[in-house]
Amino acid sequence: MPSAGGAFNALSHGFSHDGNPGVALCAQAVTKSTAGGRHYHPAMAVLIVCAHPDLPHSRVNRALLEAARGLPGVTTTDLYGRYPDFFIDVAAEQAALDAHDTIILQHPLHWYGMPAMLKHWIDQVLLEGWAYGSGGNRLAGKRWGHALSTGGQAASYEARGLHQHTLAEFMTPLKRTATLCAMNWLEPFVTHGADHLNDAERDAAAQTYRHWLTGL
Ligand SMILES: Cc1cc2nc3c(=O)[nH]c(=O)nc-3n(C[C@H](O)[C@H](O)[C@H](O)COP(=O)(O)O)c2cc1C
């Protein structure tokens, strides 16, 4: 089992970059300790929870994740890599959520929803009394967003398109989950037609993702 802080290493990596203006800002800021012993900058803290069942062979999500790594204030975690046996370290995941104010769930669209591991992560980590329900206010006021890729082109996610519904409609349960946890919903970052992007288009999407994250 990986250590609690083992997979949440991009932020400290970001702090170590010399010459980056974001680093100077971070260095002066108040930091917050977590159970894993890592220090996060609360005001800039973005946690990317990536769920791709075959990340080594992914073209789009792997490129996006690599583009995000090293951004100041951004922590990344690869759920399938971290939990190959599906045994989630709930305390470590909750500590990571505690330490960040923007949570981005990054994943390919699978059967109009999320990969199984991400659903399992939500089931395991967003517990009653912690994330929602009586006394469950630990995520309140944080932001919940998705960075997702689809095989379908944008036009196929329209009422008259192939899939007959908009992405917003397919994401209704997720938006409702965020609201139940008193979180603020971010409009998703979507990469459409992901299976047909050439390298230049894929790289452009990764750069756009970096800019989107930087502007959060
Ligand atoms: C099991 C499975 C289910 C999929 N379901 C959908 C779907 O419902 N809608 C869609 O547009 N694409 C679907 N796709 C295509 C993926 O979204 C697409 O291959 C992925 O976003 C590409 O990203 P990657 O290069 O990171 O793997 C599916 C792919 C797989 C393997």
Ligand as a Chemical Component Dictionary entry (heavy atoms), coordinates in Angstrom:
data_LIG
# 
_chem_comp.id                   LIG 
_chem_comp.type                 NON-POLYMER 
_chem_comp.pdbx_formal_charge   0 
_chem_comp.three_letter_code    LIG 
# 
loop_
_chem_comp_atom.comp_id 
_chem_comp_atom.atom_id 
_chem_comp_atom.alt_atom_id 
_chem_comp_atom.type_symbol 
_chem_comp_atom.charge 
_chem_comp_atom.model_Cartn_x 
_chem_comp_atom.model_Cartn_y 
_chem_comp_atom.model_Cartn_z 
_chem_comp_atom.pdbx_ordinal 
LIG C1  C1  C 0 -15.397 1.276 -21.700 1  
LIG C2  C2  C 0 -15.447 2.551 -22.495 2  
LIG C3  C3  C 0 -16.626 3.283 -22.512 3  
LIG C4  C4  C 0 -16.689 4.482 -23.228 4  
LIG N1  N1  N 0 -17.861 5.189 -23.199 5  
LIG C5  C5  C 0 -17.925 6.379 -23.866 6  
LIG C6  C6  C 0 -19.110 7.158 -23.806 7  
LIG O1  O1  O 0 -20.095 6.836 -23.144 8  
LIG N2  N2  N 0 -19.124 8.328 -24.500 9  
LIG C7  C7  C 0 -18.049 8.764 -25.248 10 
LIG O2  O2  O 0 -18.139 9.838 -25.858 11 
LIG N3  N3  N 0 -16.901 8.034 -25.296 12 
LIG C8  C8  C 0 -16.820 6.872 -24.620 13 
LIG N4  N4  N 0 -15.656 6.130 -24.643 14 
LIG C9  C9  C 0 -14.469 6.693 -25.331 15 
LIG C10 C10 C 0 -13.542 7.336 -24.297 16 
LIG O3  O3  O 0 -14.178 8.406 -23.621 17 
LIG C11 C11 C 0 -12.270 7.823 -24.972 18 
LIG O4  O4  O 0 -11.629 6.680 -25.516 19 
LIG C12 C12 C 0 -11.356 8.516 -24.005 20 
LIG O5  O5  O 0 -11.939 9.733 -23.580 21 
LIG C13 C13 C 0 -9.994  8.807 -24.630 22 
LIG O6  O6  O 0 -9.127  9.295 -23.632 23 
LIG P1  P1  P 0 -7.675  8.643 -23.359 24 
LIG O7  O7  O 0 -6.829  8.884 -24.586 25 
LIG O8  O8  O 0 -7.165  9.337 -22.152 26 
LIG O9  O9  O 0 -7.895  7.154 -23.136 27 
LIG C14 C14 C 0 -15.572 4.933 -23.956 28 
LIG C15 C15 C 0 -14.396 4.177 -23.950 29 
LIG C16 C16 C 0 -14.334 3.011 -23.230 30 
LIG C17 C17 C 0 -13.058 2.203 -23.228 31 
# 
loop_
_chem_comp_bond.comp_id 
_chem_comp_bond.atom_id_1 
_chem_comp_bond.atom_id_2 
_chem_comp_bond.value_order 
_chem_comp_bond.pdbx_ordinal 
LIG C1  C2  SING 1  
LIG C2  C3  SING 2  
LIG C2  C16 DOUB 3  
LIG C3  C4  DOUB 4  
LIG C4  N1  SING 5  
LIG C4  C14 SING 6  
LIG N1  C5  DOUB 7  
LIG C5  C6  SING 8  
LIG C5  C8  SING 9  
LIG C6  O1  DOUB 10 
LIG C6  N2  SING 11 
LIG N2  C7  SING 12 
LIG C7  O2  DOUB 13 
LIG C7  N3  SING 14 
LIG N3  C8  DOUB 15 
LIG C8  N4  SING 16 
LIG N4  C9  SING 17 
LIG N4  C14 SING 18 
LIG C9  C10 SING 19 
LIG C10 O3  SING 20 
LIG C10 C11 SING 21 
LIG C11 O4  SING 22 
LIG C11 C12 SING 23 
LIG C12 O5  SING 24 
LIG C12 C13 SING 25 
LIG C13 O6  SING 26 
LIG O6  P1  SING 27 
LIG P1  O7  DOUB 28 
LIG P1  O8  SING 29 
LIG P1  O9  SING 30 
LIG C14 C15 DOUB 31 
LIG C15 C16 SING 32 
LIG C16 C17 SING 33 
# 
